Amino acid sequence: MTLKIHGIAASRAARPLWLLEELGVPYEHVSQSYLGGATRTPEFLALNPNGHIPVLEDDGIVVWESMATTLYLARKFGGPLAPGNLAEEAEALRWTFWAVTECEKDALSVLMHRVAMPADRRDHAVADQAEGNLARPLAILDAHLATRPYIAGERFTVVDVNVASVLAWAQPSRKLMEANPKLADWLKRCLDRPAHQKVRQLAKTGR
Ligand SMILES: N[C@@H](CCC(=O)N[C@@H](CS)C(=O)NCC(=O)O)C(=O)O
């Protein structure tokens, strides 16, 4: 059975899609939207009772939660993108949980209220507050990246996909990027990778 990813690229499905493009593993992309109740049908809820994308299906295994999908793919397909030892695995786990718990909500607020929503619906106070909340966690990653080019060390791995896919939402904040130059440079290097650019193109076409 073909490996399937459900979820349009302009969503958190970009995370497993980016990793699969990095890995060069064949997969089927079901470009399922989250709009208009599409994730509330009985068929979709049978796949993910939370009613969210992405969902990964692989040989009878169903994985939801975007970060779980990327960690699953790295574990299954291995190679240089997977943690190579327990220390790298610890880096993958701690920074992935960190991104989701310490950064994701505020990064999304920056994206929505600085660039994504129509100008008349943006609330600058919400964006300012989110930038304020992100100042400390981003400084922590910036310091970590002062001594290594990638989060787990010398090479790009799954944890870079996980964390960059969250912090991409905060990239429109010039204030945060200027305050954290190592992080800004790392983020740009990650997001410029051809595999990520391919997913971004997919998102632009609505798939
Ligand atoms: N923590 C979940 C969040 C998933 C999520 O909220 N996905 C959004 C799209 S990015 C969604 O499906 N929203 C539709 C809805 O909640 O109805 C994950 O990382 O997979």
The ligand as an SDF file (V2000), in Angstrom:
LIG
                    3D

 20 19  0  0  0  0  0  0  0  0999 V2000
   -1.3780   19.6950   16.4710 N   0  0  0  0  0  0  0  0  0  0  0  0
   -1.9260   19.3290   15.1970 C   0  0  0  0  0  0  0  0  0  0  0  0
   -2.7210   20.4910   14.6490 C   0  0  0  0  0  0  0  0  0  0  0  0
   -3.3900   20.1340   13.3430 C   0  0  0  0  0  0  0  0  0  0  0  0
   -4.2460   21.2820   12.8330 C   0  0  0  0  0  0  0  0  0  0  0  0
   -4.7590   22.1170   13.5910 O   0  0  0  0  0  0  0  0  0  0  0  0
   -4.4040   21.3200   11.5080 N   0  0  0  0  0  0  0  0  0  0  0  0
   -5.1900   22.3550   10.9100 C   0  0  0  0  0  0  0  0  0  0  0  0
   -4.6060   22.7450    9.5560 C   0  0  0  0  0  0  0  0  0  0  0  0
   -2.9620   23.3400    9.7110 S   0  0  0  0  0  0  0  0  0  0  0  0
   -6.5870   21.8270   10.6800 C   0  0  0  0  0  0  0  0  0  0  0  0
   -6.7860   20.7030   10.2680 O   0  0  0  0  0  0  0  0  0  0  0  0
   -7.5940   22.6560   10.9360 N   0  0  0  0  0  0  0  0  0  0  0  0
   -8.9640   22.3130   10.6330 C   0  0  0  0  0  0  0  0  0  0  0  0
   -9.8170   22.1790   11.8240 C   0  0  0  0  0  0  0  0  0  0  0  0
   -9.3180   22.2260   12.9500 O   0  0  0  0  0  0  0  0  0  0  0  0
  -11.0070   22.0340   11.6220 O   0  0  0  0  0  0  0  0  0  0  0  0
   -0.8010   18.9090   14.2370 C   0  0  0  0  0  0  0  0  0  0  0  0
    0.3180   19.4320   14.3780 O   0  0  0  0  0  0  0  0  0  0  0  0
   -1.0290   18.0630   13.3690 O   0  0  0  0  0  0  0  0  0  0  0  0
  1  2  1  0
  2  3  1  0
  2 18  1  0
  3  4  1  0
  4  5  1  0
  5  6  2  0
  5  7  1  0
  7  8  1  0
  8  9  1  0
  8 11  1  0
  9 10  1  0
 11 12  2  0
 11 13  1  0
 13 14  1  0
 14 15  1  0
 15 16  2  0
 15 17  1  0
 18 19  2  0
 18 20  1  0
M  END
$$$$
